[in-house]
């Protein structure tokens, strides 16, 4: 750490914090209209403007060719040293620098540090142009530079008072001479030149900090705005009414203005493998010297994003196999394909224990209802992701498995006591922490046994309990201090009503950071959330040390997973993605897991498997046309040699008379059920029961094929044959049909328990 960062200033009788009257900086949105002849310096000017170091003169004027004054030059350096503009104002004595001078404070601080001095006549000459020699001297003092590897043959600096600092900067490639090998040390420096000199040093210092993994040093060169940006992870699904599938002006503006530490991608951002690989490459190119977390929800099963890739049957299907090694395999393959696409963070696996069949949002996304099973399979899946070089963000802490409210739509409240939470909800997270989880996602759920604090709802004025995401008792007290988690804590999406409806975003993001959240996921208004946290830090409402601790965790995690390493070129990435995504070996593992998962729930009188005969008529009754066609198409893969007829009917779209007639004509009936993300009590069980009764009365061979949450048998009675596939995806359906028609045996075990309804 540089010496001047360790000094506490209490010089003179002034103890008040000083803020320069002109310390307000150029807006990130401001553009200078007079840089046409200074294009060589434009990047540096905007870089420093974005950092809040330099400012223009208003009306879009930067005046790049004007000489920079001694006071201005010092002020820019002090702004770099104190990006929040807070320092104690010392007393200094220069005959020509009254306290009313706009840059008095910055010059006073620099003088007290011994970084700048006046002249023998007691003047400072604040408005005089600074020379190239003086610039080299103060830059070398401010940044404590050491000699670099480069040599220079400047012909006009020997014997000059600034020979040593000029050579020092030149040896690091920070300054150069003119075409005639002169440096012209006494020549005034323009504002554009000064911006270039300063930018080069800052970037070199930051690069050295990153290279040496000295995150404390890097933090010194980060502004509060930049640090807070690292704690934001917005979504970029749409811009100007169109899906964002490439870098556009909206993305560029946000990366420049808020400098987010990461982005989360959704289906709207994805077209195909080549597009997504290209998009991610371009995003990283625009990220500056700190790379982006590029995250995605690739849980497998019903929640999937990989275009044309391997989509495993889902967590509950994995749980049904009873083989944790298969979860490790699924994690490895998933991570390998995400890595090839340029995705470095997967919001998976789900560690929620689905003990409540009424759960409207988890269900088949969970490994099951046994906390030990969930812990075992979850740890194996996250280890598979880690082994492939992708960060696993386990979710949703402290546990979303026993809710009856979807936190996307409202605020769930759990009143279980601490002993129960230890036995069920917390067990998988404890296991994940012990096994080295790097990131944990919080849940927008209130756990009154952990924190009974209430707040007034901005929605209706009622008293609402504080959700875990906003609770310091949960995020810091429980997760950090009691469970010992040292990794990164990311919130669930701030667009979800569990947060948005009751607390207001700007207040909520501040509460979340105070609670211990390191990354705010998907704020509705990125600029508002960013500004709210920055202002809270500057006002002392949020401790700056806490922000540094969060950013340091983020930087360490990015380094751990190689995000700071040089990227391959785009062509190499595209070839690798084409080679890796959806390989035959990956597909084989995908289908093998599906086949190990299929569970025979009921098989009275050994009515399964059914053997298709020549001329058979098979009726498929499914909830929707897509599922009906999927079953029909996969059936042809099971038996393509026997001649038979397949008819598809929709449970809610076909006339009852047509359904009854086709059932009577059929030799075998596949009755498909799919219940997920809808209230289980409101599902059309009466319609299903009527069909089951009709099939039983007519002694028609049939199977109830469960494609979603496997809780049909809670509500349906006298089902003679039932198969659970745990997903309405191709591998699940094909594996189930192979069991139904005798090509494979059912090897899975139901990973959830339930009680039948009367």
N, C-alpha and C positions, 0 to 999 in steps of 0.2 A: 504494500500500500504506500502511495506517495506521502512524503512527509507532510505536505500541506493539507492533506485530508485528516491529519491527526491533530491539527492545531485548533484550540478553542480560543476565539478572539474575545478578549475583554479589554480592548485598548481604549484609553481615554475614559471619560465619564459617561459615554453613551452606552446604554445596555439594551436599547430597543432594537428589535429586528428591523432591518432596513430593506425596503423594496424600491429599486430605482424607479422614478416616475415614468421613465420610458422603457421599462423592462418588458412591457407587453410585446409579444413576438408576432411575427408574421403568421397569419392564419394558414393552416394547412391547405385551405382552399385558394389562398391568394396566389395569383400568377403575376409575374413581372413582365411588363410589355416592352422593356428596353434592353433585352438581352440579345438582340439580333446579331450584334457584332461581338458578343462574348459567349458564343456557343461552346467554346472550349472550357468555359467555367460554369456552364449552366447546371450541370449535375451537382457540382459542389455547392453552388449557391442554394439550390433547392434542398439539398441534403441538410445544410445548416439551418435553413429556414424551417424545415420540418422538425428539426431538433429543438427549435425555439431559441437558437443561438443568435441569429442575425435577423434584422428587420429591414424593411424598405422604408421609403419616405412617403408612402401613401400614393394613392392614385395609380397603382401599378408600377411605381418607379423604384428601381434599385440603385440606379446610377453606378453601374459597374466600373466605369472608367475613372470615376472620381478617386482621388487619393484617399486612403483611409487614414484617419487621424490617430494620433497616439492614444487618445482617450477611447476612441472607438475600438482600436485593436485590443486594448486591455479589457474593455468591457465584454467583448465577445469571448475572451478566454475565461473571465470570471463567470460568465453565464454558463460556460461549459463545466466549470468547477462546481457551481451551485445552480443546477437546473431548476430548482424550486425557488430560486431568488432569495433564499433566507440566509442571512449572515449578520453578525454583530458589527455595527458601524464603528470603526475606529476613528480617532482624531488624527489628522495629518496637517502639515503646514507647507503649502505651496503658495507663493505670492500670487500666482495667476490661476488658482483653482479654488474659487469660492464654493461654499457648501451648496450654493444654488445651482452650480453647474450640473447639467443633466446626468453626467457620468461620474460625479464626485464619489459616490459610494463604491463603485467598482474600482476606481483608481486607488481609493483609500485602502480597500482590502488588499489589492495587489501590492501596494507599497508596504503594508504591514507584513506581508509574507516575504518581502525581499525579492519579489519577482520583477519589479520595475522601480526605477528611481528617477529623481529629478536632475536638474543641471546645477552647476556650481553656483549660479546666481540665485538659487532658491526657487526657480521656476520649474514647472512641469511641461509647459507648452502643450496643453491638451489638444488644441485645435490645429497643431502643426502636423504635416504629413509624416508618417513613420517611414523610415528607410528600410531597404531590404536587409541591411546589416542588423538594425535594431529588431526587425521581425525575427530573424534567425536567432538572435540572442534571447528574446523573451520566450520564443517557442521552446528552445532547448532548456530554459529554466523551468518553465511550467511542466514540461513532460519528462524531465530527468532522463533524457535520451542517452543511450550508450552507442559507441561507434558501430557502424554497420559494415557490410562486406564490400560495398562499392567504392571505387576510387574516382577522383575527379581531377581534372587538369585545368582548373580555373586559374587564369593568368593575372588577375588583378586583386587578389585577396591577401597575398603574402605581406606581412607587416601591418595589415589593418587590425584595428582593435577587436574586430569580430571574426578574425580568421578561424578561431577554434569552433565557435558555434556554426559558422557557415559550413566548414568541412564536416562537422558532425551531422548536420541535416543532409548534406550531399551524400555522405557515406551510407545513409539509409534510403536514398532515392527520393527524398522529400523535396529537395530543391535542385534546380539545375541552372546552367548558364545559358548564355545566348550563343548564336551560331559562330561568333568570333571567339568563343571560349572565355568570355568575360562574365563576371557575375554582376558587376556594377552595384557594389554594396551601398553606395550612397544615394541610389536612385529611389524615389518615392514608390511605395507599393499601392497599387490600385485596389479597390474593394473586391474586384473579381479575383485578382492575384491572391489576396489575403484569404479569401474563401477557399481557394484551391490548396494553399499551404496548410491551412488549419484542417481541412477535410482529410488530406493525405495522412496527417499525423494521427487523427482520431481513428481513421480506418486501420492504420498500421497497429496502433495500440490495441484496438479491439481484436484484430486478427491474431496478435501475439497472445492475448488473453485466452482466446478460443483454442489456439494451438496448444497452449500449456494447460488448458482446462482450469484456468484461474478465474473462477466465476465471480469471486469478490472483486477482482480487477475489472471484469467486464461490467459488473453492476455499477461501478464508478462511472463508466462511460455511457450508461443508459439513463435517459431522462425518466421522470416519473410517468410521463405519457407512454413512453416506450415500454416501461415495466408493466404498467396496467394493461397495455395492449397484449402482452404475452399471456395475460390471464383471461383473455377473451377468445372464444372459439365459435364464431358465427356460422350460420348456414347461408348459402348463396344460391338457393334453388331457382329464384326468378329475378330478372332485372328487366325493366321496361316492358313488362307483360310477356316476356319470353323466357323459356328455360335457359339457365346458364350452363352451357356445354363447352365454353371456351372462355379465355380471359377477355373480359369486356371492360368498358369504361367504368361500370359500377364496381366490379371487382378491383380494378386498378386503384380507383379512388379510395376504397375502403382499406386496401393494403397500405396505401400511403398515409391516409388520415389517422386510422386507429391502430395500425401496425399489429394486427391480431397474431397471437402465437400459433393459431391453428384454424382449420376450417373443417366442417363436417359436410360430407357429400351425401346426396340422396338420389333416388332413381331419376329425378328430373335432370340431374347433372350428368347422367350416363346414357350414352348411345350404344357404344360397343367397346371392344377391348382397345382398339387403336385410338379412338377418341379419348377414352378415360386416361390412358397412359400418357397421351400428348398433353391433355389438360393438366394432369398432376405435375408433369415436367415443367410446363410453363408457369404454374403457380409457384413452384419452388424457385424458379429463376427470378421471380419478382419479389422474393421474400427478403432480400438483403442478406446480411451476414448471419442472421439467426434463422434457421430453416423452420418450416411450418410443420406442425402436427397435421397430417391429412387423415381424418378419421372417417369411419363408415360403420354402419350396423350390419355386420355379416355374422349373425348368430347361426345361420343355417335354418333349414325348414321354412317356416312362414315368413321369417325376417331375413331377407337376402338381398344383396346388391350386385354381386359379381356378374358382369354381362357375359353370357355364354360360358360361364365357368362351372365349377363343381359346387353344387348346392346340396349339402348333406341333409339327411332326412329330418334333422331337428333334434333338439336336446332331449325331449321326452322319448323319442325313438332310440337315441343313444342310451338313455337310462334303462329302457326295456331290454337292451341286449345283455345287461349285466356284466359287461366287459369294459372296464375303464380304459384299457389299452386302446380301444376303438375311439374313445374320446381324444386321446393323445394323437392318434392318426388323423382324426378329423381336424384337430387344431393345427397340426403341421401342414396338411394340405391347404387348409384355408389360409394360413399365414403365408405359405409359399406363393399362392396365387395373388393375394393382396400385395405382397412385396413386389411382384412382377408388374403390377399395375401402378406402383408408386404410392400405395396406401401404407402408412406406417403405424396406424392406430386402429384397433378394432374394438368397438364397444360391445364386448362379449368376453367371457360367457355370462349368462344369467345365473346368478346364485340364489335366486328366490326359491323357497321351498313351497311348492303349490299344495298346501294342505287344505285349501278352500276351493271346492269345485265351482263355487259361485264367482270365483275370481274372473273379472271381465277382460283382463289385459295380459296375464302371464300364461296360465294354462300350459299348452304344449311347448311353450318357450322354456319351461322349467324341465329339469332332469327328472323330477318326480316329487313325491310327498314325503320321502324319507330324508331327513337332514344329512345323515351319513352318506347316503347315496349321492345326494346333490353335491356334498363337499368333495367326495372322491372323484366324481366325473368332472366337476367344475375345475378342480385343481389339474387334472390331466389335460383338459382342453386348453386351459391358460398356459400350461407348460408347453403344449404343442405349438401354440402361437409364438411363445417366447423363443423356442428353439428355431423357428423359421425367421426370426428377426423382426417380429411385429409385436407392438405393445398391446397387452390385453388390459382392457378396462372392465373389471368385474362389476356387476350391478345387481340389484339396486339397494345399497346399504341404507338402513339396517335390515331390509327385507320387505318385498312387495307380494309375498306369496299368500297372505291371508287377508287380502282386501276384497271388498265387494264394490269398491269405487275405482274407476280408472282415473289415475292422477293426471291424464291428459285432459280430463273433463271436470274434475273436481278435486277436493282435498280429502283423501282417505284418512281415517283416524283409527289407530289400534290401541286398545286399552289393556292388552295383556301385561301381566306383571313381569318383573325382570327375570325370574326363574324360567318362565315359559319362553321368553325371548332367547335366553341362553340355550335352552334345550332345542329350539327349532331355528329361529331366524338367524341368530348370530353364528351358529356352528359352522356353516360353509365359509363365512367371511374370516373367521378365526383361522380356518385351515388354509385359506388363500393367502393370508398375511404370513403365516408360518412358511409357506412354500415360496414366498418371494414375489407376491403380486406387486406390480409397479404403479397401478392406478386403480382407484375405486370410485365408482359413480354413486352419488347420493340419491336418495329417494325423496320425492315431494310428499312424504307421508308423516303425519304426526304420531309420535309414540309417547303417550302421556306418562307412561311409567319412567321414561327417560328424561322428559322435559314437559312439565305441565304449564309452561308459560303460555299466555294467551295475548292476542293483539286484536285491535278493532279492525274488522274487515272493511276494506275500501269498497267492497261490492254492496254490502247491505248494512254495515255498521254493527254487525253481531260480533261477539267475542269468538275468535277462531284460534285453535291451538297452533303453536309454532311447528311447522314441518321440519323434518330432520335437516334439510338443506340449509335452513336458516338458524339452526340451533347450535350454539357454541358448546352446549353440554353434550350434544351428540357427536358433532364433527371433530371437535378438539378434545373434550373431556373423555368421551368413549373411544372414538376411533383412533385418535392420535395417542393420548396419554394412557388409556387403559389397555387397549388392544395393541398398542405399540406400532401402529402403521406409520412408516416414514416416507412413503411415496407420495404421489400426486393425487389430490382429491378433485374430481371433476363433478360439477352439478349435473343433474338431469336437465333437460331442455327448459329454458325459462319461458318458452312459448306455451307451456302446459298450464292449464287452468288452475291446477293445484297451487301454483305460485301467482300467476298473472292476475287472476280474478280478485284475490284478496289483499295483496300487499303492495301492488304498484311496482313497476319494474325498477325504477331508480332507487327506491327505498329497499327493495328486495336484494338487489345486487350488493348494496352496502352491507346489509345484514348477513348475506352469504359470505362475503369476504371476512367480516368480523367473526363469523362462526368458524372459519378455517378453510373455506373452499378456496382452492388454488386456481381453478379454471371455471369461468361462467360459460356454460354451453348454451348456444343459440339465444342470446338476448334478442328481444323483439326489435329494439332500437339500438343498434350497435353504438352509434355516436353518443346517445344519451347515457347508456350504461357506462361507456368509457369515461365520459365527462363526470358523471356522478362519483365514480371511484377516485378519479384524479383530484377532484375538488375536496373529497373527504380526506384524502391524504394530505393535501396542502393545508387544510384547516386543522389538522391534527385529530380529526374524528376517527381515522384509521391510522394505526401506527405504521410509519414508513418501514420499520424493521420487519413487520409482518409481510409487507409487500415483497421486500427483498428475499425473505425466506421462501415465499411461494415461487418467485421467479427463479431462485436458485434451484429449487426442486425441479422445476420445468426444464431448466438448462441442463441439469445433470441427466435427466431422463432422455433428453434429445441426444446428448453425447453418448449415453449408454447404448442406444440403439443405432448409432452411426449416422445420425442425421447431419452432423457437421462434415462428414466426409465428402469428398468431391463426387459429384454426380457423373454417371455415364452419359454419353451423348444420347440424344433422342432416338437415333436409328438403332443403337444398341439396345435400348430399352424396349423398343417396339419388337425387335427380333426375339428378345427374351420373353416378352409377354406372349407372343405367338407360340413360342416353344412350350411355355409352362401352363397356360390357362386351359383347363378342361382336357388334360391328357388322358389317354386310354387307361393308364395306371390309376390316375385320380378317379376316373369314372368307375373303375373296378372296385376301389375302396368304398366309394359312395354307394354302389349297389350292394356290396357285401354287408355294409352296416345296415342298410334297409332290410336285407333278407334276415339278418340276425335279430331284428327288432320286432318283426311281425308276431303279434300275440293272438292266440286263440282264446277268446273270452268265453264263448259258449259253443258246444258241439254235441247237442243231445242226439243220442242214437247214432253217433258217428256219421251224421249226414254230410260232413265234409271229409275228404275233398269230393267235389263233383266232377264226374268224368263226362266230358262233352262227347255227344254222339253225332253221327252224320244226320244232318237235317234239323238239329236242335234250334230252338228259338230262345234266345237269351234276352231278357228285358233288364235294362239298366234304369233305375229310378234314382236321380241325383238332385241335389238342391239347386243346381244351376247348369246351364248349357256347357260351360267350360269344363266342369268336373265330369259331366256325362260324356263329353267327347274324349277327355283324357282317359277315362276308364275304357271306353270303346277302343281307342287307338292302342292302348297297352295290352288289351285282350288279344289283339291280333299278333302281338309279339309272343304271347304265351302259347297260342295254338294257331299256326298258319296253315296246317295241313288238312284239318278237318273242315268240311263245309257246314257252316251254320249261319244263322241269321241273328243280327244284333239290332235291337230297337232301343232307342233312348227316350226317356220321358222325364219331364221336370216335375218335381214334387209340388211346386207352387205355381207352375205355369201350364200344366196340362189339365184338361178336363177330367173330372173324376170318372166319368163314363169311359173315357179313352184309357185311363190308367187301369180300371177294372177289366176292361176287355183284353188289353195287352197282357195283363197278369194271367188271365185265364188261358190265353193262347200260348204263353211261354212255358218252356220246359224247366227253366231255371231263372231265378230273379236275384239281381244284385240291388239291394236297397242301401244306398249310400247316405250317410249322415255327416254333416259338418257343422259343428257348433264351436265358434271361436269369436271373441270380441263382440259378443252379444249376451245379454242377460240369460243365464241358463234356464231360469224359471219361465222365461217368456218364449222359449223355443217351441216349435210346433210339435211337441211330443204327442199330442192327441192324434194328429194326422198320422204320425209314425205308428202309434199303437193300433190305429184302425187298420193300417196296411198289414201290420204283423198279425193281427187277428184274422184278417181275410186270408192271408197266406197259410196260417195254421189250419183254418177251417177247410181250405181246399187241399190241404196236404201237399202244397206246392213246395218243391225244394228251393231254398233261398238262403241268403246270407246277409246279415246286417254288417255293412262295411263302414266302420268308424274312421273318418278321415280327419277329424279334429280332436277336441278334448274328449278323452275316452270315458265319458260319464253317462252315456246313453242308458246303461243298465241300472242307473239310479231311478230312472223314470219309466222305462219300458218293462213290461212283464211278459213272460212266456216266449221270449226270443229263443228259438231253438239253435240258431247258428250265428255266431258273431265273431268278427275279426277286427282288431285294432291296428291301424297303420300309422297313426300319430301325425299325419300330414297329407295334404292333397297335392303333393308334388310327384313328378314322374317316378323317381326311385321308390317312393313309398307305395304308390299305386301298383307298379309292376311287381314289386315283391309280394304285396298282398294277393294279387291275382295268381301268382305262382303257387301260393299256399292254397287258395280256394280251389284251384283246379289240379292240385296234386303234383305239381312240378317240384315243390319244396315242402319241407315240414315247417310248422310254426315253432320258432325257437325262442321267442321273446317272452318276458314276464311283465305283467302289468305293473308299472312303477308308481302307481297311485292307489290309494285306498279310498273307499267311500261307503256310504250306507244307502241302501235302496230306499226310495220314497214309497210311502204307503199309497 
